Amino acid sequence: MEYKYKTQGVCSSEIKFEINGNIISNVSFVGGCNGNLKAISKLVEGMRVEEIEEKLSGNTCGWRNTSCADQFAKAVRKAYEESRKNC
């Protein structure tokens, strides 16, 4: 299932990805630090929601209390919970 998440408090405005069970693939960010976000997208390809949360949740950016990585961790959890409700 394709999922889109509107970010809050970061430079990227949206995160798009696919979720199949608890596996994440085809991640892309709209806006933000292009090189860093492309790298994150490659690194998380095929990872489980729990692994992504463990590695990226709570990551901050500068003075912000969140980051694109932290927002992604929130997005995959939300997508996973919503996909479970639809089963």
TORDOVEX-188030 format. One record per atom (N, C-alpha, C): residue number from 1; residue in one letter; atom name; x negated, y, z negated. Coordinates in pm, whole numbers. Layout:
N
NUM:A:CA:X:Y:Z
...
END
This chain:
87
1:M:N:-84:-118:0
1:M:CA:0:0:0
1:M:C:-89:124:0
2:E:N:-57:219:88
2:E:CA:-132:345:89
2:E:C:-79:436:-21
3:Y:N:-169:507:-85
3:Y:CA:-132:593:-196
3:Y:C:-201:728:-179
4:K:N:-129:835:-211
4:K:CA:-185:971:-209
4:K:C:-166:1032:-347
5:Y:N:-272:1096:-394
5:Y:CA:-269:1155:-528
5:Y:C:-312:1302:-518
6:K:N:-229:1392:-566
6:K:CA:-262:1534:-570
6:K:C:-345:1561:-695
7:T:N:-467:1608:-675
7:T:CA:-558:1631:-788
7:T:C:-523:1759:-862
8:Q:N:-578:1771:-982
8:Q:CA:-558:1890:-1064
8:Q:C:-692:1933:-1124
9:G:N:-724:2061:-1111
9:G:CA:-840:2117:-1177
9:G:C:-974:2087:-1114
10:V:N:-973:2042:-987
10:V:CA:-1099:2011:-918
10:V:C:-1097:2070:-776
11:C:N:-1209:2064:-709
11:C:CA:-1220:2122:-575
11:C:C:-1146:2042:-469
12:S:N:-1145:1910:-480
12:S:CA:-1067:1832:-384
12:S:C:-918:1852:-415
13:S:N:-836:1847:-310
13:S:CA:-693:1871:-330
13:S:C:-611:1742:-331
14:E:N:-668:1636:-273
14:E:CA:-593:1511:-261
14:E:C:-690:1394:-247
15:I:N:-645:1279:-297
15:I:CA:-721:1155:-281
15:I:C:-628:1055:-216
16:K:N:-677:991:-111
16:K:CA:-599:888:-41
16:K:C:-673:755:-54
17:F:N:-599:647:-76
17:F:CA:-660:515:-84
17:F:C:-554:409:-67
18:E:N:-598:286:-51
18:E:CA:-508:173:-45
18:E:C:-527:90:-170
19:I:N:-416:35:-218
19:I:CA:-420:-52:-335
19:I:C:-347:-180:-300
20:N:N:-414:-291:-326
20:N:CA:-357:-423:-302
20:N:C:-376:-503:-431
21:G:N:-269:-519:-510
21:G:CA:-286:-576:-643
21:G:C:-358:-475:-728
22:N:N:-478:-511:-774
22:N:CA:-559:-414:-849
22:N:C:-690:-383:-776
23:I:N:-694:-408:-645
23:I:CA:-813:-384:-563
23:I:C:-793:-256:-481
24:I:N:-894:-170:-482
24:I:CA:-890:-40:-414
24:I:C:-978:-44:-289
25:S:N:-928:17:-181
25:S:CA:-1005:24:-57
25:S:C:-968:151:20
26:N:N:-1047:179:124
26:N:CA:-1021:292:216
26:N:C:-998:424:144
27:V:N:-1089:460:56
27:V:CA:-1078:582:-23
27:V:C:-1126:702:58
28:S:N:-1051:810:52
28:S:CA:-1097:936:112
28:S:C:-1046:1052:28
29:F:N:-1126:1156:20
29:F:CA:-1093:1276:-55
29:F:C:-1071:1390:45
30:V:N:-976:1477:16
30:V:CA:-952:1595:97
30:V:C:-1013:1713:21
31:G:N:-1114:1776:81
31:G:CA:-1185:1886:16
31:G:C:-1290:1833:-81
32:G:N:-1349:1922:-156
32:G:CA:-1450:1882:-253
32:G:C:-1589:1872:-193
33:C:N:-1681:1815:-268
33:C:CA:-1822:1799:-227
33:C:C:-1835:1679:-134
34:N:N:-1835:1706:-8
34:N:CA:-1826:1604:96
34:N:C:-1921:1487:76
35:G:N:-2048:1513:62
35:G:CA:-2146:1404:50
35:G:C:-2125:1318:-74
36:N:N:-2103:1383:-186
36:N:CA:-2082:1309:-311
36:N:C:-1955:1225:-305
37:L:N:-1850:1280:-249
37:L:CA:-1724:1208:-246
37:L:C:-1725:1095:-144
38:K:N:-1800:1112:-36
38:K:CA:-1819:1000:58
38:K:C:-1893:887:-11
39:A:N:-1992:922:-92
39:A:CA:-2069:820:-165
39:A:C:-1979:746:-264
40:I:N:-1899:819:-338
40:I:CA:-1807:755:-433
40:I:C:-1715:660:-358
41:S:N:-1662:706:-245
41:S:CA:-1572:622:-166
41:S:C:-1636:490:-126
42:K:N:-1761:495:-85
42:K:CA:-1834:373:-47
42:K:C:-1861:284:-168
43:L:N:-1898:345:-279
43:L:CA:-1934:267:-398
43:L:C:-1815:195:-460
44:V:N:-1697:251:-449
44:V:CA:-1581:189:-514
44:V:C:-1504:94:-421
45:E:N:-1543:84:-297
45:E:CA:-1476:-3:-200
45:E:C:-1468:-146:-254
46:G:N:-1347:-199:-264
46:G:CA:-1326:-336:-309
46:G:C:-1329:-355:-460
47:M:N:-1344:-247:-536
47:M:CA:-1347:-258:-682
47:M:C:-1207:-271:-739
48:R:N:-1201:-328:-859
48:R:CA:-1076:-338:-934
48:R:C:-1048:-206:-1006
49:V:N:-922:-179:-1029
49:V:CA:-880:-58:-1099
49:V:C:-955:-43:-1231
50:E:N:-965:-151:-1307
50:E:CA:-1030:-147:-1439
50:E:C:-1178:-109:-1428
51:E:N:-1246:-158:-1326
51:E:CA:-1387:-124:-1306
51:E:C:-1404:24:-1275
52:I:N:-1315:77:-1191
52:I:CA:-1322:218:-1154
52:I:C:-1298:305:-1277
53:E:N:-1198:270:-1355
53:E:CA:-1170:345:-1478
53:E:C:-1289:342:-1573
54:E:N:-1348:226:-1590
54:E:CA:-1461:211:-1681
54:E:C:-1579:300:-1640
55:K:N:-1604:309:-1511
55:K:CA:-1721:384:-1464
55:K:C:-1695:533:-1446
56:L:N:-1573:573:-1410
56:L:CA:-1549:711:-1369
56:L:C:-1463:794:-1464
57:S:N:-1384:729:-1547
57:S:CA:-1294:802:-1637
57:S:C:-1374:887:-1736
58:G:N:-1330:1010:-1752
58:G:CA:-1396:1101:-1847
58:G:C:-1514:1178:-1791
59:N:N:-1552:1151:-1667
59:N:CA:-1661:1223:-1603
59:N:C:-1619:1369:-1583
60:T:N:-1704:1464:-1617
60:T:CA:-1671:1605:-1603
60:T:C:-1756:1670:-1495
61:C:N:-1715:1789:-1453
61:C:CA:-1787:1864:-1350
61:C:C:-1806:2007:-1400
62:G:N:-1931:2043:-1426
62:G:CA:-1960:2178:-1475
62:G:C:-1882:2208:-1601
63:W:N:-1814:2321:-1604
63:W:CA:-1737:2364:-1721
63:W:C:-1599:2299:-1727
64:R:N:-1560:2228:-1623
64:R:CA:-1427:2166:-1619
64:R:C:-1422:2044:-1711
65:N:N:-1305:2012:-1762
65:N:CA:-1292:1893:-1845
65:N:C:-1253:1770:-1763
66:T:N:-1262:1781:-1631
66:T:CA:-1236:1671:-1540
66:T:C:-1331:1682:-1421
67:S:N:-1321:1591:-1329
67:S:CA:-1401:1593:-1206
67:S:C:-1324:1517:-1100
68:C:N:-1373:1520:-977
68:C:CA:-1308:1442:-872
68:C:C:-1312:1293:-907
69:A:N:-1421:1247:-965
69:A:CA:-1432:1107:-1006
69:A:C:-1331:1074:-1114
70:D:N:-1317:1161:-1213
70:D:CA:-1219:1141:-1320
70:D:C:-1077:1142:-1264
71:Q:N:-1050:1233:-1172
71:Q:CA:-919:1238:-1109
71:Q:C:-891:1109:-1031
72:F:N:-994:1055:-968
72:F:CA:-978:930:-895
72:F:C:-943:816:-991
73:A:N:-1009:812:-1106
73:A:CA:-978:709:-1206
73:A:C:-832:721:-1250
74:K:N:-783:844:-1269
74:K:CA:-643:865:-1306
74:K:C:-552:819:-1191
75:A:N:-592:849:-1069
75:A:CA:-511:814:-951
75:A:C:-494:664:-936
76:V:N:-603:590:-952
76:V:CA:-592:444:-933
76:V:C:-507:381:-1043
77:R:N:-516:432:-1164
77:R:CA:-431:380:-1272
77:R:C:-284:408:-1243
78:K:N:-255:531:-1200
78:K:CA:-117:568:-1170
78:K:C:-62:482:-1055
79:A:N:-141:464:-950
79:A:CA:-100:383:-835
79:A:C:-74:239:-878
80:Y:N:-162:186:-962
80:Y:CA:-148:49:-1009
80:Y:C:-20:33:-1089
81:E:N:6:125:-1181
81:E:CA:126:117:-1264
81:E:C:251:129:-1177
82:E:N:251:220:-1081
82:E:CA:366:236:-992
82:E:C:388:112:-905
83:S:N:279:51:-858
83:S:CA:292:-68:-773
83:S:C:349:-185:-853
84:R:N:318:-194:-981
84:R:CA:370:-300:-1066
84:R:C:519:-284:-1091
85:K:N:566:-159:-1099
85:K:CA:708:-132:-1120
85:K:C:791:-173:-997
86:N:N:727:-163:-879
86:N:CA:797:-191:-754
86:N:C:800:-339:-719
87:C:N:739:-424:-802
87:C:CA:736:-566:-772
87:C:C:865:-635:-809
END
